[in-house]
Amino acid sequence: MTADIQTIVIGAGVVGLACARSLARTGREVLIIEQHDAIGTETSARNSEVIHAGIYYPKGSLKAELCVTGREMLYRYCEENGIEHKRTGKLIVATAEDQMAALAGIKDKAFENGVTDLVWLSREEALEREPALHCVGALESPSTGIVDSHQLMVTLLGEAENNGATLAINTKVTAVSFENGLYTVSTTDADGEEMSLTCAELIVAGGLHSQTLGRNFTGLPQASVPPQHYARGCYFTLSGKAPFSTLIYPAPEQAGLGIHLTLDMGGQARFGPDVTWVDAPNYDVPEERRAAFAEAIRKYYPDLDESALQTGYAGVRPKIQAPGEAARDFMIADEKQHGLNGLVMLYGIESPGLTASLAIGSRVTELITQQGAMKAAS
């Protein structure tokens, strides 16, 4: 049987677009399917837009490896394509003496991951850099930065299309099946019209919906589909001039990196995200969260005027682990995990997914290419 199209990528967030761009550059015929009316409207549009250095993740994890590799790929890609970005650096701060040991552990973990440029700052050195800061000591990460994520996604899509890829928006995938060596992707468009396409290679980069797609995938071993949990993170913006010129992070928490201060490309300060486990994705920013934000922020920015905090936006992290469980790694499942040739399922691509996106795209292309070679040889 002959496929309608060689390669389909489900999901046009930053990771799906990076995969499509990388695959299209090899000469493949690629179709990107997106259920919304625009690219990157969920997780990719609702984050801190931070380029992470690769500090926090366990040695040998995909998050560590792909973040460190992806960071350099992303900086280079932004420079080559004129995408707005800035190496702001960041300070990871201890606001009490008992947090200094945690910062030392972070520095050791970062070094194991190949992040060797962290620098200790004394309280005096940190305050000389950022006079509004309260801390007893800090780690400086000069490799951390920020990026215009929308401009990045538009550029990735443009490059994919220049290499022959096609984007179908307002197209919801309702079911997937595998039979006789081909994948059948069933869709419904905005007018309710149904269509099915076959492909030889399939990448599921569905973000919050990857597990749902996996559970509606005939022929995919269900034991290979991980659990699905959602952690909402809210952001508050700060009116007026930003009090800091670099990013400020407190000591990290179990499910996230704490309520930190980041800057957008226009220089506005925003605080977040917090962590609230939710049963289903929702993007509410409860006004009553303001007081808890203010309490957390004042630990490192004591002069905060709470009235200057304005409700911003929320994002939802696609978690594999349940509340209270240890953080899980990215899950990039190929034939070794599920037994299907030509299929890569992406699960749990939360932070640092934006930073790692180009590296993930390259990894997925390598896996798909290897599987194709193995199939041809068999």
C-alpha positions as CSV (number, residue, x, y, z in Angstrom):
1,M,0.0,0.0,0.0
2,T,1.1,3.6,-0.7
3,A,0.7,6.3,1.8
4,D,-1.2,9.5,1.0
5,I,1.7,11.5,2.5
6,Q,5.1,10.4,3.8
7,T,5.1,12.1,7.2
8,I,2.4,13.7,9.5
9,V,3.2,15.7,12.6
10,I,0.3,16.2,15.0
11,G,0.5,19.4,16.9
12,A,1.8,22.8,15.9
13,G,3.3,24.0,19.1
14,V,7.0,24.9,19.2
15,V,8.1,21.2,19.5
16,G,5.8,20.0,16.7
17,L,7.0,22.8,14.5
18,A,10.7,22.1,15.3
19,C,10.1,18.4,14.4
20,A,8.3,19.4,11.2
21,R,11.1,21.8,10.2
22,S,13.8,19.2,10.9
23,L,11.9,16.4,9.0
24,A,11.1,18.7,6.0
25,R,14.8,19.6,5.7
26,T,15.6,16.0,4.9
27,G,13.3,16.1,1.9
28,R,10.3,14.4,3.4
29,E,6.8,15.4,2.4
30,V,5.4,16.7,5.8
31,L,1.9,17.6,6.8
32,I,1.4,19.4,10.2
33,I,-2.1,19.0,11.7
34,E,-3.2,21.6,14.3
35,Q,-6.6,21.6,16.0
36,H,-6.7,25.3,16.7
37,D,-6.9,28.2,14.3
38,A,-3.3,29.3,14.8
39,I,0.1,27.8,15.8
40,G,1.3,27.5,19.3
41,T,-1.8,28.6,21.2
42,E,-1.5,26.3,24.3
43,T,1.6,25.4,26.2
44,S,4.0,27.2,23.7
45,A,2.2,30.5,24.1
46,R,1.7,30.3,27.9
47,N,5.1,30.1,29.5
48,S,8.0,32.3,30.7
49,E,9.7,32.4,27.3
50,V,13.0,31.6,29.1
51,I,16.0,30.0,27.4
52,H,17.1,27.7,30.2
53,A,20.7,26.8,30.8
54,G,20.1,23.2,31.9
55,I,20.7,23.5,35.5
56,Y,18.1,21.6,37.5
57,Y,17.6,18.3,35.7
58,P,19.0,14.9,36.7
59,K,22.3,13.8,35.1
60,G,21.7,11.7,32.0
61,S,18.1,12.7,31.6
62,L,16.6,13.8,28.3
63,K,15.7,17.1,29.9
64,A,19.3,17.7,30.9
65,E,20.8,16.5,27.6
66,L,18.3,18.2,25.2
67,C,18.2,21.4,27.2
68,V,21.9,21.9,27.1
69,T,22.2,21.0,23.5
70,G,19.0,22.8,22.5
71,R,20.1,26.0,24.3
72,E,23.1,26.5,22.1
73,M,21.0,25.5,19.0
74,L,18.3,28.0,19.9
75,Y,20.7,30.9,20.5
76,R,22.4,30.2,17.2
77,Y,19.0,29.8,15.4
78,C,17.8,33.1,16.8
79,E,21.0,34.9,15.7
80,E,20.9,33.5,12.2
81,N,17.2,34.2,11.7
82,G,16.9,37.6,13.4
83,I,14.6,36.3,16.2
84,E,14.3,38.6,19.1
85,H,16.2,37.2,22.1
86,K,18.4,38.3,24.9
87,R,21.0,36.7,27.2
88,T,19.7,38.3,30.3
89,G,21.3,35.9,32.7
90,K,19.6,34.9,35.9
91,L,20.2,34.8,39.6
92,I,19.1,31.8,41.7
93,V,18.8,33.3,45.2
94,A,18.9,31.9,48.7
95,T,16.8,34.1,50.9
96,A,17.7,32.3,54.1
97,E,21.0,30.6,55.2
98,D,19.4,27.2,55.2
99,Q,18.9,27.5,51.4
100,M,22.6,27.9,50.6
101,A,23.1,24.1,50.7
102,A,20.4,23.7,48.2
103,L,22.1,26.2,45.9
104,A,25.4,24.3,46.3
105,G,23.5,21.1,45.2
106,I,22.1,22.9,42.2
107,K,25.6,24.0,41.2
108,D,26.9,20.5,41.4
109,K,24.0,19.1,39.4
110,A,24.5,21.8,36.8
111,F,28.2,20.9,36.5
112,E,27.3,17.2,35.9
113,N,25.0,18.4,33.1
114,G,27.8,20.3,31.4
115,V,26.7,23.7,32.7
116,T,30.0,25.0,33.9
117,D,29.5,28.7,33.9
118,L,27.6,29.2,37.2
119,V,29.2,31.7,39.5
120,W,28.7,32.3,43.2
121,L,27.8,35.8,44.2
122,S,27.9,37.0,47.8
123,R,25.1,39.0,49.2
124,E,27.0,42.2,48.6
125,E,27.9,41.2,45.0
126,A,24.3,40.3,44.2
127,L,22.9,43.6,45.7
128,E,25.5,45.6,43.8
129,R,24.1,44.0,40.6
130,E,20.4,44.2,41.7
131,P,19.9,46.7,44.5
132,A,16.2,45.8,45.0
133,L,17.1,42.2,45.8
134,H,17.0,40.5,49.2
135,C,19.2,37.4,49.5
136,V,22.0,35.9,51.6
137,G,23.8,34.6,48.5
138,A,23.1,33.7,44.9
139,L,24.2,31.7,41.9
140,E,24.5,33.6,38.6
141,S,23.7,31.8,35.4
142,P,25.0,33.8,32.5
143,S,23.7,31.4,29.8
144,T,20.0,31.9,30.7
145,G,18.0,34.2,28.5
146,I,14.6,35.0,27.0
147,V,13.2,34.6,23.5
148,D,10.1,35.8,21.5
149,S,8.4,32.4,21.4
150,H,5.8,33.5,18.8
151,Q,8.5,34.9,16.4
152,L,10.4,31.6,16.9
153,M,7.4,29.5,16.0
154,V,6.6,31.6,12.9
155,T,10.2,31.2,11.8
156,L,10.1,27.5,12.3
157,L,6.9,27.2,10.3
158,G,8.2,29.4,7.6
159,E,11.4,27.2,7.2
160,A,9.3,24.0,7.2
161,E,7.0,25.4,4.5
162,N,10.0,26.6,2.5
163,N,11.1,22.9,2.5
164,G,7.7,21.7,1.3
165,A,5.8,21.2,4.5
166,T,2.1,22.0,4.7
167,L,0.1,23.2,7.7
168,A,-3.6,22.3,8.2
169,I,-5.2,24.4,11.0
170,N,-8.7,24.0,12.5
171,T,-8.2,20.2,12.0
172,K,-8.9,18.0,15.0
173,V,-7.5,14.5,15.1
174,T,-10.3,12.2,16.2
175,A,-8.6,8.8,15.9
176,V,-5.4,7.1,14.7
177,S,-4.9,3.5,13.7
178,F,-2.0,1.4,12.4
179,E,-2.5,-1.4,9.9
180,N,-0.4,-3.0,7.1
181,G,2.5,-0.7,7.8
182,L,0.6,2.5,7.5
183,Y,-0.9,5.0,9.9
184,T,-4.4,6.3,9.3
185,V,-5.1,9.7,10.8
186,S,-8.8,10.6,11.0
187,T,-9.7,14.3,11.3
188,T,-12.7,16.7,11.5
189,D,-12.4,20.3,10.3
190,A,-14.2,23.4,11.6
191,D,-17.2,22.7,9.4
192,G,-17.5,19.1,10.7
193,E,-16.1,17.6,7.5
194,E,-14.4,14.3,8.2
195,M,-11.3,13.1,6.4
196,S,-8.7,10.3,6.7
197,L,-5.1,10.3,5.5
198,T,-2.5,7.6,5.6
199,C,1.2,8.1,6.2
200,A,4.3,6.0,6.7
201,E,5.7,8.1,9.5
202,L,3.8,9.8,12.3
203,I,5.0,12.1,15.1
204,V,2.5,12.9,17.9
205,A,3.5,16.2,19.5
206,G,0.2,16.9,21.0
207,G,1.3,18.5,24.3
208,L,-1.6,18.4,26.6
209,H,-3.4,16.0,24.3
210,S,-0.7,13.4,23.5
211,Q,-2.1,10.8,26.0
212,T,-5.6,11.3,24.7
213,L,-4.4,10.7,21.2
214,G,-2.5,7.6,22.4
215,R,-5.7,6.2,24.1
216,N,-7.6,6.7,20.8
217,F,-4.9,5.0,18.8
218,T,-5.9,1.6,17.5
219,G,-2.9,-0.7,17.3
220,L,-0.8,1.2,19.8
221,P,0.0,-0.9,23.0
222,Q,-1.9,0.9,25.7
223,A,0.8,0.0,28.3
224,S,3.1,2.4,26.4
225,V,0.8,5.4,27.1
226,P,1.9,7.1,30.4
227,P,-0.5,8.7,32.9
228,Q,-1.7,12.2,32.2
229,H,-1.9,15.0,34.8
230,Y,-2.2,18.8,34.5
231,A,-0.5,21.4,36.6
232,R,-1.7,25.0,36.0
233,G,0.7,27.9,36.5
234,C,-0.5,31.4,36.8
235,Y,1.4,34.6,36.1
236,F,1.0,38.1,37.4
237,T,2.6,41.1,35.6
238,L,4.0,44.1,37.3
239,S,2.9,47.6,36.2
240,G,5.6,50.2,35.9
241,K,9.4,49.9,35.5
242,A,10.9,46.5,36.2
243,P,12.8,46.4,39.5
244,F,15.4,44.0,38.1
245,S,17.5,43.8,34.9
246,T,18.1,40.1,35.2
247,L,15.9,37.1,35.9
248,I,15.4,36.2,39.6
249,Y,14.7,32.7,40.7
250,P,14.1,31.4,44.2
251,A,15.3,28.0,45.3
252,P,13.2,25.5,43.3
253,E,10.1,23.6,44.4
254,Q,9.1,20.0,43.7
255,A,6.7,20.6,40.8
256,G,8.3,23.8,39.5
257,L,10.9,26.4,39.9
258,G,9.0,28.6,42.3
259,I,7.4,32.0,41.6
260,H,10.2,33.7,39.8
261,L,10.7,37.0,38.0
262,T,11.2,37.0,34.3
263,L,11.2,39.8,31.7
264,D,9.5,39.9,28.3
265,M,11.2,41.3,25.3
266,G,9.7,44.7,26.0
267,G,11.2,44.8,29.5
268,Q,8.0,44.2,31.5
269,A,8.4,42.2,34.7
270,R,6.2,39.2,35.3
271,F,6.0,36.8,38.2
272,G,5.2,33.1,38.1
273,P,4.3,30.4,37.6
274,D,2.7,28.9,40.7
275,V,1.6,25.3,40.8
276,T,-2.0,24.2,41.0
277,W,-3.0,20.6,40.0
278,V,-6.2,20.7,38.0
279,D,-8.4,17.9,36.6
280,A,-8.5,19.4,33.1
281,P,-6.7,22.3,31.4
282,N,-8.1,25.7,32.2
283,Y,-6.5,29.1,32.0
284,D,-8.2,31.0,34.8
285,V,-6.0,33.3,36.9
286,P,-7.8,33.6,40.2
287,E,-7.6,37.1,41.6
288,E,-7.3,35.6,45.1
289,R,-3.9,34.2,44.1
290,R,-2.5,37.8,44.4
291,A,-1.8,37.6,48.1
292,A,0.0,34.3,47.9
293,F,2.1,35.7,45.0
294,A,3.0,38.8,46.9
295,E,4.1,36.8,50.0
296,A,6.4,34.6,47.8
297,I,7.8,37.5,45.8
298,R,8.6,39.6,49.0
299,K,11.0,36.9,50.1
300,Y,13.4,38.2,47.4
301,Y,11.8,41.6,46.5
302,P,10.7,43.0,49.9
303,D,9.7,46.4,48.4
304,L,6.9,45.0,46.2
305,D,3.8,47.1,46.0
306,E,1.1,44.5,45.9
307,S,-1.3,46.9,44.1
308,A,1.1,46.9,41.2
309,L,0.5,43.2,40.6
310,Q,-1.9,42.6,37.7
311,T,-3.5,39.3,36.7
312,G,-1.6,38.1,33.7
313,Y,-2.1,34.7,32.1
314,A,-2.0,31.0,32.9
315,G,-0.4,28.0,31.3
316,V,-0.8,24.2,31.9
317,R,2.1,21.8,32.2
318,P,1.6,18.4,30.6
319,K,2.7,16.2,33.5
320,I,3.4,12.5,33.5
321,Q,3.7,12.3,37.3
322,A,0.9,12.7,39.8
323,P,0.9,15.3,42.6
324,G,3.4,14.4,45.2
325,E,5.4,12.1,42.9
326,A,9.0,12.8,41.8
327,A,9.4,14.8,38.6
328,R,9.4,12.6,35.4
329,D,11.6,13.0,32.4
330,F,10.6,13.8,28.8
331,M,9.2,10.7,27.2
332,I,10.1,10.3,23.5
333,A,8.7,6.9,22.7
334,D,9.8,5.2,19.5
335,E,9.7,1.6,18.2
336,K,11.7,0.4,21.1
337,Q,8.9,1.4,23.5
338,H,5.8,0.7,21.6
339,G,6.9,-1.7,18.8
340,L,5.5,0.4,15.8
341,N,7.9,1.3,13.1
342,G,7.8,5.0,11.9
343,L,6.1,6.3,15.0
344,V,7.4,8.7,17.7
345,M,5.1,9.7,20.6
346,L,6.1,12.7,22.6
347,Y,4.8,12.9,26.2
348,G,5.4,15.2,29.2
349,I,7.1,17.9,27.1
350,E,7.0,20.6,29.7
351,S,9.8,23.0,30.7
352,P,12.5,23.0,29.3
353,G,10.6,22.1,26.1
354,L,10.9,25.5,24.5
355,T,14.6,25.6,25.1
356,A,15.0,22.0,23.9
357,S,12.7,22.3,20.9
358,L,15.3,22.3,18.2
359,A,17.2,19.5,19.9
360,I,14.0,17.5,20.2
361,G,13.3,18.0,16.5
362,S,16.7,16.7,15.6
363,R,16.3,13.7,17.9
364,V,12.9,12.8,16.5
365,T,14.3,13.0,12.9
366,E,17.2,10.8,13.9
367,L,14.8,8.2,15.4
368,I,12.5,8.2,12.4
369,T,15.4,7.9,10.0
370,Q,16.9,5.0,12.0
371,Q,13.6,3.2,12.1
372,G,13.2,3.7,8.3
373,A,16.6,2.2,7.7
374,M,15.9,-0.7,9.9
375,K,12.6,-1.4,8.1
376,A,14.3,-1.2,4.7
377,A,17.0,-3.6,5.8
378,S,14.5,-6.2,7.2
